[in-house]
Amino acid sequence: MRSAARHFASAFSGVWNYVRAIMGDQAYERYLEVVKRQGQTPLSAQEFYVDSLKRRYSTVSRCC
């Protein structure tokens, strides 16, 4: 019984992390990991969010 519960928890965790990655929820966490490895000072969560919006919408979009 415990093995099945652990397997379910592991599978759920993997699916949850996948959904978070697709939705962009992990972006700041991943950014922090990279910046710390490079030895730089990270932006705050708010600064990171504003910067990501600027990068996303500062270029020409050809979708419509």
Backbone as numpy.savetxt, mean C-alpha at the origin, in Angstrom:
# Nx Ny Nz CAx CAy CAz Cx Cy Cz
-8.57 -29.60 14.00 -9.40 -28.41 14.00 -8.53 -27.15 14.00
-7.48 -27.13 14.82 -6.62 -25.96 14.88 -5.89 -25.74 13.56
-5.51 -26.83 12.92 -4.82 -26.72 11.64 -5.72 -26.07 10.59
-6.97 -26.44 10.56 -7.92 -25.85 9.61 -8.12 -24.37 9.91
-8.19 -24.02 11.17 -8.37 -22.62 11.55 -7.14 -21.80 11.15
-5.96 -22.36 11.36 -4.73 -21.66 10.95 -4.67 -21.50 9.44
-5.07 -22.54 8.72 -5.07 -22.48 7.26 -6.05 -21.41 6.78
-7.22 -21.37 7.37 -8.22 -20.36 7.00 -7.69 -18.96 7.29
-7.11 -18.77 8.47 -6.58 -17.46 8.84 -5.47 -17.03 7.89
-4.62 -17.96 7.52 -3.54 -17.65 6.59 -4.09 -17.28 5.21
-5.06 -18.03 4.74 -5.67 -17.74 3.44 -6.38 -16.40 3.47
-7.13 -16.12 4.54 -7.84 -14.85 4.66 -6.86 -13.69 4.69
-5.76 -13.86 5.42 -4.75 -12.82 5.50 -4.15 -12.52 4.13
-3.88 -13.57 3.36 -3.34 -13.38 2.02 -4.30 -12.66 1.10
-5.57 -13.02 1.16 -6.59 -12.36 0.34 -6.74 -10.91 0.77
-6.75 -10.67 2.09 -6.89 -9.31 2.60 -5.72 -8.43 2.15
-4.51 -8.95 2.21 -3.34 -8.19 1.76 -3.41 -7.91 0.27
-3.90 -8.85 -0.51 -4.06 -8.66 -1.95 -5.06 -7.54 -2.24
-6.19 -7.56 -1.55 -7.21 -6.51 -1.74 -6.65 -5.15 -1.34
-5.93 -5.10 -0.23 -5.33 -3.83 0.20 -4.32 -3.31 -0.82
-3.56 -4.21 -1.44 -2.58 -3.80 -2.45 -3.28 -3.24 -3.68
-4.35 -3.88 -4.10 -5.09 -3.41 -5.28 -5.71 -2.04 -5.01
-6.26 -1.86 -3.82 -6.93 -0.61 -3.48 -5.94 0.52 -3.14
-4.69 0.22 -2.96 -3.69 1.23 -2.66 -3.51 1.50 -1.19
-4.13 0.71 -0.34 -4.01 0.91 1.11 -2.61 0.62 1.63
-1.85 -0.19 0.94 -0.52 -0.54 1.40 0.54 0.42 0.87
0.16 1.39 0.08 1.13 2.25 -0.57 2.03 2.97 0.43
1.44 3.53 1.48 2.25 4.27 2.44 3.17 3.33 3.22
2.66 2.17 3.60 3.48 1.20 4.32 4.68 0.76 3.47
4.43 0.50 2.20 5.52 0.10 1.29 6.50 1.24 1.10
5.99 2.46 0.99 6.84 3.64 0.87 7.77 3.76 2.09
7.21 3.58 3.28 8.03 3.66 4.50 9.14 2.63 4.51
8.85 1.41 4.07 9.87 0.37 4.02 11.02 0.77 3.09
10.68 1.30 1.92 11.71 1.68 0.95 12.54 2.84 1.46
11.88 3.86 2.00 12.59 5.04 2.49 13.52 4.69 3.65
13.06 3.84 4.54 13.91 3.45 5.67 15.13 2.66 5.21
14.94 1.81 4.19 16.08 1.07 3.65 17.10 1.99 3.03
16.61 3.09 2.43 17.50 4.05 1.77 18.09 5.05 2.76
17.61 5.02 4.00 18.15 5.91 5.02 17.68 7.35 4.90
16.55 7.57 4.27 16.01 8.92 4.09 14.94 9.20 5.14
14.57 10.45 5.26 13.50 10.84 6.17 12.16 10.71 5.43
11.23 9.93 5.96 9.96 9.73 5.26 9.01 10.93 5.41
8.11 11.05 4.45 7.03 12.03 4.53 6.00 11.53 5.53
5.22 12.44 6.06 4.11 12.02 6.91 3.04 11.39 6.01
2.08 10.74 6.61 1.02 10.10 5.83 0.26 11.13 5.02
-0.01 12.28 5.59 -0.73 13.33 4.86 0.10 13.86 3.70
1.38 14.11 3.93 2.26 14.60 2.87 2.36 13.57 1.74
2.45 12.30 2.11 2.52 11.24 1.11 1.25 11.21 0.26
0.10 11.34 0.91 -1.17 11.32 0.20 -1.27 12.49 -0.78
-0.91 13.70 -0.34 -0.97 14.88 -1.21 0.00 14.71 -2.37
1.20 14.22 -2.09 2.19 14.00 -3.15 1.70 12.98 -4.16
1.07 11.90 -3.69 0.58 10.89 -4.62 -0.55 11.44 -5.49
-1.39 12.30 -4.93 -2.45 12.93 -5.73 -1.85 13.86 -6.78
-0.84 14.63 -6.40 -0.18 15.52 -7.35 0.44 14.73 -8.50
1.12 13.63 -8.16 1.74 12.81 -9.20 0.69 12.19 -10.11
-0.43 11.77 -9.53 -1.47 11.10 -10.31 -2.18 12.05 -11.26
-2.44 13.27 -10.83 -3.26 14.18 -11.62 -2.50 15.31 -12.28
-1.18 15.31 -12.22 -0.41 16.37 -12.85 -0.08 16.09 -14.31
-0.35 14.90 -14.77 -0.06 14.54 -16.16 -1.35 14.51 -16.97
-1.20 14.55 -18.28 -2.34 14.53 -19.18 -2.93 13.12 -19.19
-4.24 13.05 -19.09 -4.93 11.75 -19.13 -5.66 11.63 -20.46
-5.50 10.52 -21.12 -6.13 10.31 -22.43 -7.31 9.36 -22.35
-7.85 9.18 -21.15 -8.89 8.15 -21.01 -10.23 8.56 -21.62
-10.55 9.84 -21.65 -11.90 10.23 -22.11 -11.85 11.18 -23.26
